[in-house]
Amino acid sequence: MELKPINFAEKLALFSEHWSPRVIAEMNDYQFKIVKIKGEFVWHDHKDTDEVFIVLSGEMKIMFRDNEVLLGAGEMFVVEKGVEHKPFAAEECEVLLVEPKGVVNTGDTESSLKAENDKWI
């Protein structure tokens, strides 16, 4: 086991793609993923798990069919399992996601934004 802290800024500097989460750590069956987002994602849900969004820098919106939540740096939101949502960021936003290992970023929705799963950085 390496006894070195994980630096979010250093890890985020290693890639530039949007909507392509990278795993930076695991705890039990959960993964901590960093992702850069910009523009609109797709409507999707995760039928078996909640999803946590923690904004590291920038601003994002999580749209729901009847409402939306605005998040800025230092804020987090939990989307409950089975709730359809669509993330959006007008400008680049850096986010930490916490979710069980194996969760696909688009849920069951087929999209060109579906990212390779379990991609470590």
C-alpha positions in Angstrom: 0.0 0.0 0.0 1.4 3.4 -1.0 1.2 6.0 1.8 0.7 9.0 -0.4 -2.3 11.4 -0.4 -4.3 11.7 -3.6 -4.1 15.2 -5.0 -7.2 16.1 -7.0 -5.5 18.9 -9.0 -2.6 16.6 -10.0 -5.0 13.9 -11.1 -7.3 16.3 -13.0 -4.2 17.7 -14.9 -3.6 14.2 -16.4 -6.6 14.3 -18.8 -8.7 16.7 -20.7 -11.7 14.7 -21.9 -15.2 15.7 -20.7 -17.7 13.2 -19.4 -15.0 10.5 -19.0 -14.7 9.6 -15.3 -11.4 8.3 -14.0 -11.1 6.2 -10.9 -8.6 7.5 -8.3 -9.4 5.3 -5.3 -11.5 2.4 -4.0 -13.0 1.8 -0.6 -14.7 -1.5 -0.1 -16.9 -1.9 -3.2 -17.1 1.9 -3.9 -15.0 3.9 -6.3 -14.0 7.6 -6.1 -14.0 9.0 -9.6 -13.0 12.4 -10.9 -14.6 13.8 -14.1 -14.5 17.0 -16.1 -17.9 18.0 -17.4 -19.0 20.7 -19.9 -22.2 21.0 -21.8 -25.2 18.7 -21.5 -25.1 15.0 -20.5 -27.9 12.6 -21.3 -31.1 11.8 -19.3 -30.4 8.7 -17.3 -30.8 7.0 -14.0 -29.1 4.3 -11.9 -31.7 1.8 -10.9 -29.7 0.1 -8.1 -27.6 2.9 -6.5 -27.5 6.5 -5.4 -24.9 8.8 -7.0 -22.9 11.4 -5.2 -21.7 14.6 -7.0 -19.1 16.7 -5.2 -18.0 19.8 -7.1 -14.3 20.5 -6.8 -14.2 23.5 -9.1 -16.7 25.4 -11.3 -20.5 25.2 -11.3 -22.9 22.6 -12.5 -26.6 21.9 -12.6 -28.4 18.6 -12.1 -31.7 18.7 -14.0 -34.7 16.6 -13.0 -37.9 16.3 -15.0 -39.6 18.7 -12.7 -36.8 20.6 -10.9 -33.1 21.3 -10.9 -30.2 21.7 -8.4 -27.4 24.2 -8.8 -24.0 23.2 -7.3 -20.8 25.3 -6.9 -17.3 24.4 -5.7 -17.4 22.8 -2.2 -21.0 21.6 -2.6 -22.4 18.1 -3.0 -25.6 16.5 -3.9 -26.9 12.9 -3.7 -29.2 11.7 -6.6 -31.3 8.9 -5.2 -31.4 5.6 -7.1 -33.9 5.3 -9.8 -34.3 9.1 -10.2 -33.9 10.3 -13.8 -31.4 13.2 -14.1 -29.2 15.1 -16.5 -26.0 16.9 -15.4 -25.1 20.1 -17.2 -22.2 22.7 -16.9 -22.0 25.9 -19.0 -18.3 26.0 -18.5 -15.9 23.3 -17.5 -16.6 21.9 -14.0 -14.5 19.3 -12.1 -16.4 16.8 -10.0 -15.7 13.9 -7.6 -18.2 11.1 -8.0 -18.7 8.3 -5.4 -20.5 5.2 -6.5 -20.3 1.4 -6.4 -17.7 -0.3 -8.6 -19.1 -1.1 -12.0 -21.6 1.7 -12.3 -21.9 2.9 -15.9 -22.0 6.7 -16.3 -25.1 6.7 -18.6 -27.0 4.0 -16.6 -29.0 1.9 -19.1 -29.2 4.8 -21.6 -27.3 4.2 -24.8 -25.3 7.3 -25.8 -22.1 8.4 -27.4 -21.2 9.8 -24.0 -21.0 6.3 -22.4 -17.5 6.1 -20.9 -15.2 3.2 -20.5 -15.8 1.8 -17.0 -13.2 1.2 -14.4 -10.6 3.5 -16.0 -7.9 4.4 -13.5 -5.6 7.4 -13.4 
